[in-house]
Structure formats: C-alpha cells, structure tokens
C-alpha cells in the first residue's frame, strides 16, 4: 500500500491519478508515541567496534494525505541532552562542547520536504536535518510496518528505517588519533528510526 507519492513514469499519455481507498483511510494527523518510538545511532569506535546510543526524549508528528500523497510531511524534534549510550562519562562528553554542546544547542530537528515510494512498502523521506547551527539535507529510507488499532482503541501506524550521515558536515568534528593508526570515532554515523505514531482524534 502506498503512503507517499510514487514517482511518475515518463509518458506522453495524459496523467491520471487513482486514489487507493486503503491509503485514503489512513489520511490524517498522527503524533509520535514516545513510549514506543526509538531514535538512535550507531558509530564505529576505535576502528574495531560499534557504539550504539539512543535519544530518550523526542516528539513529532506526521501528516499523511492519501488523496494527495506528495503533501504528506513529518516533523521530529529530539532533545540532545537525553542521549544515552549506557556509559555516563561518555554521555557527558557527547553533551559537551567537543560534540553537541547542548547548553547552546539543546535540540536536533528534522523537517521533511518530500516523500516517495521506492518499491513495495519501502519509502524515502527527504528533508532538512538541523544539528547545532547547521542545517543540511537528509534522506531517510523507511519501511512501512503497517497500521492497526491497539487495545486502547488508538489507530497506529509504524515505520522503521535508517540514514547515514557524516557528522563532520554538521560541525561534529572532535576526534583523537590512535597509536596504531586511524581515529577514535568514525565520521560516518548511522541514524536509526523505529517509529510508532497514533492518529489524532
């Protein structure tokens, strides 16, 4: 089932639009459920292993328009100070001026500008990611996990996906050289999204 706009093939025939009734039924505004949504990251550490972390405080909303899928949009705000890698000292360093500088830049935000189906239940949402005082484009590949009504009567939809960034492009440049060669922290960071959203009444 398509949730966002599909790329139109080049053709000389008049364009036609067919609305999927199941898609149209999902139209509406949704709020991210923080208890069942995870936003995190994976980054290579010391060239040999991965460090994983999550941001435990975030909020956002989705607007799905089944009659005009191209107008669907997403907004997500993340409180950087809620970063949790499982080690307090490391979390403190990440909050410091060496990395996120949460005292001056407490939030990370994403504002979508476009969405498209890339095959089956696979989608690509593009938009603007802001970290610190830098805003750059980001494409997030997502899989639509389905829609259901939960035991409390809430209408839910779910997505999971990921994106890769170079942290240096957002001003996150701190590093340390290793005696054996290489650096302490990889420039490449994988962002991970597991989203559950509830339809607004």
C-alpha positions as CSV (number, residue, x, y, z in Angstrom):
1,X,0.0,0.0,0.0
2,X,1.4,3.4,-0.9
3,X,1.7,6.0,1.8
4,X,3.6,8.7,-0.1
5,X,3.9,9.8,-3.7
6,X,5.1,7.4,-6.3
7,X,7.5,8.5,-9.0
8,X,5.6,9.0,-12.2
9,X,7.0,7.3,-15.3
10,X,7.7,9.4,-18.3
11,X,4.8,9.1,-20.8
12,X,3.1,11.0,-23.5
13,X,-0.4,9.9,-22.4
14,X,-2.5,12.2,-20.1
15,X,-1.6,11.7,-16.5
16,X,-4.3,10.0,-14.3
17,X,-4.4,9.7,-10.6
18,X,-6.0,6.7,-8.8
19,X,-6.6,7.0,-5.1
20,X,-6.1,3.8,-3.1
21,X,-9.1,3.6,-0.7
22,X,-6.9,1.8,1.9
23,X,-4.4,4.6,1.6
24,X,-7.1,7.3,1.8
25,X,-8.4,5.7,5.0
26,X,-5.0,6.3,6.7
27,X,-5.1,10.1,5.9
28,X,-4.8,12.3,9.0
29,X,-2.5,13.8,11.6
30,X,-0.5,11.5,13.8
31,X,1.6,12.1,16.9
32,X,4.7,10.1,17.7
33,X,4.2,7.8,20.7
34,X,7.4,8.3,22.7
35,X,6.9,5.1,24.7
36,X,7.1,3.0,21.5
37,X,9.4,5.2,19.3
38,X,13.1,4.8,19.3
39,X,15.5,7.3,17.7
40,X,19.2,6.3,17.9
41,X,22.5,6.0,16.2
42,X,25.4,3.6,15.6
43,X,29.0,4.8,15.2
44,X,32.4,3.0,14.8
45,X,34.6,3.3,17.9
46,X,38.4,2.9,17.8
47,X,38.2,1.4,14.3
48,X,37.1,-2.0,15.7
49,X,33.7,-1.9,17.3
50,X,30.4,-0.1,17.3
51,X,28.9,2.2,19.9
52,X,25.1,2.4,20.0
53,X,23.0,5.1,21.6
54,X,19.5,6.5,21.8
55,X,17.8,9.8,22.4
56,X,15.2,9.1,25.1
57,X,13.3,12.4,24.7
58,X,11.7,13.3,21.4
59,X,8.4,14.4,19.9
60,X,7.0,14.8,16.5
61,X,4.0,14.5,14.2
62,X,3.2,13.1,10.8
63,X,0.6,14.3,8.3
64,X,-0.5,11.6,5.8
65,X,-2.6,12.6,2.9
66,X,-3.9,9.6,1.0
67,X,-5.6,11.7,-1.6
68,X,-2.5,13.8,-2.3
69,X,0.4,11.7,-1.0
70,X,3.0,14.2,-2.1
71,X,1.8,16.6,0.5
72,X,2.4,14.2,3.4
73,X,5.0,15.5,5.8
74,X,6.9,14.8,9.0
75,X,8.3,16.9,11.9
76,X,10.6,15.4,14.6
77,X,12.4,17.2,17.4
78,X,15.0,15.5,19.6
79,X,16.3,16.7,22.9
80,X,20.1,16.1,22.6
81,X,20.6,16.1,26.4
82,X,18.7,12.9,26.6
83,X,21.5,11.0,24.8
84,X,22.1,7.5,26.4
85,X,24.9,5.2,25.3
86,X,24.9,3.3,28.6
87,X,28.1,5.0,30.0
88,X,27.5,8.2,31.9
89,X,31.0,9.6,31.3
90,X,30.7,9.1,27.5
91,X,27.3,10.7,27.5
92,X,28.7,13.7,29.3
93,X,31.4,14.1,26.8
94,X,28.9,13.9,23.9
95,X,26.8,16.6,25.6
96,X,29.9,18.9,25.9
97,X,31.3,21.5,23.6
98,X,33.5,18.8,22.0
99,X,30.4,17.3,20.4
100,X,26.8,18.6,20.6
101,X,27.3,21.5,23.0
102,X,23.8,21.0,24.5
103,X,24.0,24.2,26.6
104,X,24.0,26.2,23.4
105,X,22.2,23.8,21.0
106,X,19.8,21.7,23.0
107,X,17.7,20.4,20.1
108,X,18.1,18.4,16.9
109,X,15.3,18.7,14.4
110,X,14.1,17.2,11.1
111,X,11.6,18.8,8.7
112,X,10.5,16.8,5.7
113,X,10.3,18.4,2.2
114,X,9.3,15.4,0.1
115,X,8.4,11.7,0.3
116,X,8.2,9.0,-2.3
117,X,7.6,5.2,-2.6
118,X,10.7,3.4,-3.9
119,X,9.1,-0.1,-4.0
120,X,6.5,-2.1,-2.1
121,X,6.4,-0.8,1.5
122,X,9.8,1.0,1.1
123,X,9.8,4.8,1.2
124,X,12.3,7.6,1.1
125,X,11.6,10.8,3.1
126,X,13.8,13.7,2.3
127,X,14.1,16.9,4.4
128,X,16.3,19.2,6.4
129,X,18.2,17.9,9.4
130,X,19.5,20.6,11.9
131,X,22.2,19.8,14.4
132,X,23.8,22.6,16.3
133,X,23.6,25.6,14.0
134,X,23.9,23.6,10.8
135,X,21.0,22.6,8.5
136,X,21.7,20.1,5.7
137,X,19.5,17.8,3.5
138,X,18.9,14.3,4.7
139,X,17.2,11.3,3.0
140,X,15.7,8.6,5.3
141,X,14.8,5.2,3.9
142,X,11.8,3.7,5.7
143,X,9.8,0.6,5.7
144,X,6.1,0.9,6.4
145,X,5.3,-1.8,9.1
146,X,1.5,-1.5,8.9
147,X,-1.5,0.1,10.5
148,X,-3.6,-1.3,13.4
149,X,-6.0,-0.4,16.2
150,X,-4.5,-1.2,19.6
151,X,-6.2,-2.5,22.7
152,X,-6.9,1.1,23.8
153,X,-8.7,2.0,20.6
154,X,-5.8,4.0,19.2
155,X,-5.2,3.9,15.5
156,X,-1.5,3.3,15.0
157,X,1.0,3.3,12.1
158,X,4.6,2.1,12.2
159,X,7.8,2.7,10.3
160,X,11.4,1.7,10.7
161,X,14.4,2.8,8.8
162,X,17.8,4.4,8.8
163,X,20.0,7.0,7.2
164,X,23.8,7.7,7.1
165,X,25.5,11.0,7.7
166,X,29.0,12.3,8.0
167,X,29.0,14.0,11.4
168,X,31.7,16.5,10.3
169,X,29.2,18.1,7.9
170,X,27.1,19.2,10.9
171,X,30.2,20.5,12.8
172,X,30.7,17.4,15.0
173,X,34.5,17.2,14.3
174,X,36.1,16.1,17.6
175,X,38.4,13.1,17.3
176,X,41.6,11.6,18.6
177,X,44.3,9.7,16.7
178,X,45.1,6.1,17.6
179,X,48.7,5.0,18.1
180,X,48.0,2.1,15.7
181,X,46.6,4.4,13.1
182,X,43.1,5.6,12.4
183,X,40.9,7.7,14.7
184,X,38.8,7.1,17.9
185,X,35.4,8.0,16.4
186,X,34.3,7.4,12.8
187,X,33.0,10.3,10.8
188,X,30.2,8.1,9.4
189,X,27.2,7.8,11.7
190,X,24.1,5.6,11.1
191,X,20.8,7.1,12.3
192,X,18.2,4.5,13.3
193,X,14.4,5.1,13.5
194,X,11.7,2.9,14.8
195,X,8.5,4.9,14.8
196,X,5.1,4.3,16.2
197,X,2.5,7.1,15.7
198,X,-1.1,7.5,16.9
199,X,-3.8,9.1,14.9
200,X,-5.1,12.3,16.5
201,X,-8.7,12.3,17.5
